[in-house]
Amino acid sequence: MVTLFVVSTVVVYGFVMKYVLQNVTKPAQSTK
């Protein structure tokens, strides 16, 4: 159960980081 929780947390964290990076890079490119 602990392993499943850790794996799911890592997957969710990866999706969040990908979403945040996309939102951060979009304004930077538009301002340039």
The first five atom37 places (N, CA, C, CB, O) and aatype in JSON, in Angstrom:
{
  "aatype": [12, 19, 16, 10, 13, 19, 19, 15, 16, 19, 19, 19, 18, 7, 13, 19, 12, 11, 18, 19, 10, 5, 2, 19, 16, 11, 14, 0, 5, 15, 16, 11],
  "atom_mask": [
    [1, 1, 1, 1, 1],
    [1, 1, 1, 1, 1],
    [1, 1, 1, 1, 1],
    [1, 1, 1, 1, 1],
    [1, 1, 1, 1, 1],
    [1, 1, 1, 1, 1],
    [1, 1, 1, 1, 1],
    [1, 1, 1, 1, 1],
    [1, 1, 1, 1, 1],
    [1, 1, 1, 1, 1],
    [1, 1, 1, 1, 1],
    [1, 1, 1, 1, 1],
    [1, 1, 1, 1, 1],
    [1, 1, 1, 0, 1],
    [1, 1, 1, 1, 1],
    [1, 1, 1, 1, 1],
    [1, 1, 1, 1, 1],
    [1, 1, 1, 1, 1],
    [1, 1, 1, 1, 1],
    [1, 1, 1, 1, 1],
    [1, 1, 1, 1, 1],
    [1, 1, 1, 1, 1],
    [1, 1, 1, 1, 1],
    [1, 1, 1, 1, 1],
    [1, 1, 1, 1, 1],
    [1, 1, 1, 1, 1],
    [1, 1, 1, 1, 1],
    [1, 1, 1, 1, 1],
    [1, 1, 1, 1, 1],
    [1, 1, 1, 1, 1],
    [1, 1, 1, 1, 1],
    [1, 1, 1, 1, 1]
  ],
  "atom_positions": [
    [[0.85, -1.2, 0.0], [0.0, 0.0, 0.0], [0.89, 1.26, 0.0], [-0.96, 0.0, 1.24], [0.61, 2.22, -0.71]],
    [[1.94, 1.23, 0.8], [2.84, 2.38, 0.87], [3.5, 2.62, -0.48], [3.92, 2.18, 1.96], [3.64, 3.76, -0.92]],
    [[3.9, 1.52, -1.14], [4.54, 1.66, -2.46], [3.58, 2.28, -3.45], [5.02, 0.28, -2.97], [3.97, 3.15, -4.23]],
    [[2.32, 1.84, -3.44], [1.32, 2.38, -4.36], [1.12, 3.88, -4.11], [-0.03, 1.63, -4.21], [0.98, 4.66, -5.05]],
    [[1.11, 4.26, -2.84], [0.93, 5.67, -2.48], [2.1, 6.51, -2.99], [0.78, 5.83, -0.95], [1.91, 7.6, -3.52]],
    [[3.31, 5.98, -2.82], [4.51, 6.7, -3.27], [4.51, 6.85, -4.78], [5.8, 5.97, -2.81], [4.81, 7.92, -5.3]],
    [[4.17, 5.78, -5.49], [4.16, 5.82, -6.96], [3.12, 6.83, -7.44], [3.85, 4.42, -7.54], [3.41, 7.62, -8.34]],
    [[1.94, 6.81, -6.86], [0.88, 7.74, -7.29], [1.29, 9.18, -6.99], [-0.46, 7.41, -6.57], [1.0, 10.08, -7.78]],
    [[1.95, 9.4, -5.87], [2.4, 10.75, -5.51], [3.43, 11.26, -6.51], [2.99, 10.78, -4.09], [3.38, 12.41, -6.93]],
    [[4.36, 10.39, -6.9], [5.4, 10.78, -7.87], [4.77, 11.1, -9.22], [6.45, 9.65, -8.03], [5.18, 12.06, -9.88]],
    [[3.78, 10.31, -9.63], [3.12, 10.54, -10.92], [2.39, 11.88, -10.91], [2.13, 9.4, -11.25], [2.51, 12.67, -11.84]],
    [[1.64, 12.13, -9.85], [0.9, 13.4, -9.73], [1.88, 14.57, -9.69], [0.0, 13.4, -8.46], [1.65, 15.6, -10.33]],
    [[2.97, 14.42, -8.94], [3.98, 15.48, -8.84], [4.58, 15.76, -10.21], [5.09, 15.07, -7.84], [4.84, 16.92, -10.55]],
    [[4.8, 14.71, -11.01], [5.34, 14.89, -12.36], [4.38, 15.68, -13.24], [0.0, 0.0, 0.0], [4.8, 16.56, -13.98]],
    [[3.09, 15.36, -13.17], [2.09, 16.07, -13.97], [2.01, 17.54, -13.56], [0.7, 15.4, -13.83], [1.9, 18.42, -14.41]],
    [[2.07, 17.79, -12.25], [1.99, 19.17, -11.75], [3.2, 19.97, -12.22], [1.9, 19.19, -10.21], [3.06, 21.1, -12.68]],
    [[4.39, 19.38, -12.11], [5.61, 20.08, -12.53], [5.56, 20.39, -14.02], [6.86, 19.25, -12.21], [5.96, 21.48, -14.44]],
    [[5.07, 19.43, -14.82], [4.97, 19.63, -16.27], [3.99, 20.77, -16.57], [4.51, 18.33, -16.97], [4.25, 21.6, -17.44]],
    [[2.87, 20.81, -15.85], [1.86, 21.85, -16.05], [2.42, 23.23, -15.65], [0.58, 21.54, -15.23], [2.19, 24.22, -16.33]],
    [[3.14, 23.26, -14.53], [3.71, 24.52, -14.05], [4.78, 25.02, -15.01], [4.31, 24.35, -12.63], [4.83, 26.21, -15.33]],
    [[5.65, 24.12, -15.47], [6.72, 24.53, -16.39], [6.12, 25.1, -17.67], [7.64, 23.34, -16.71], [6.65, 26.07, -18.21]],
    [[5.03, 24.51, -18.17], [4.39, 25.0, -19.39], [3.84, 26.41, -19.15], [3.26, 24.04, -19.85], [3.96, 27.27, -20.02]],
    [[3.24, 26.65, -17.99], [2.67, 27.97, -17.7], [3.76, 29.01, -17.49], [1.77, 27.89, -16.46], [3.56, 30.19, -17.78]],
    [[4.91, 28.59, -16.98], [6.01, 29.52, -16.71], [6.69, 29.92, -18.02], [7.03, 28.9, -15.74], [7.07, 31.07, -18.19]],
    [[6.85, 28.96, -18.93], [7.59, 29.25, -20.17], [6.73, 30.04, -21.15], [8.06, 27.94, -20.82], [7.28, 30.78, -21.97]],
    [[5.42, 29.9, -21.1], [4.55, 30.61, -22.06], [4.64, 32.13, -21.91], [3.09, 30.16, -21.87], [4.87, 32.81, -22.91]],
    [[4.48, 32.7, -20.73], [4.59, 34.17, -20.57], [6.0, 34.66, -20.91], [4.23, 34.58, -19.13], [6.14, 35.76, -21.45]],
    [[7.02, 33.89, -20.6], [8.4, 34.3, -20.87], [8.62, 34.44, -22.37], [9.41, 33.29, -20.27], [9.29, 35.37, -22.82]],
    [[8.05, 33.52, -23.15], [8.21, 33.58, -24.6], [7.39, 34.72, -25.19], [7.8, 32.24, -25.24], [7.82, 35.35, -26.15]],
    [[6.22, 35.0, -24.63], [5.35, 36.04, -25.18], [5.94, 37.43, -24.91], [3.92, 35.93, -24.57], [5.79, 38.33, -25.73]],
    [[6.6, 37.6, -23.76], [7.17, 38.9, -23.43], [8.38, 39.2, -24.31], [7.57, 38.95, -21.94], [8.65, 40.35, -24.62]],
    [[9.1, 38.16, -24.7], [10.25, 38.36, -25.59], [9.74, 38.71, -26.98], [11.16, 37.08, -25.64], [10.53, 38.92, -27.9]]
  ]
}
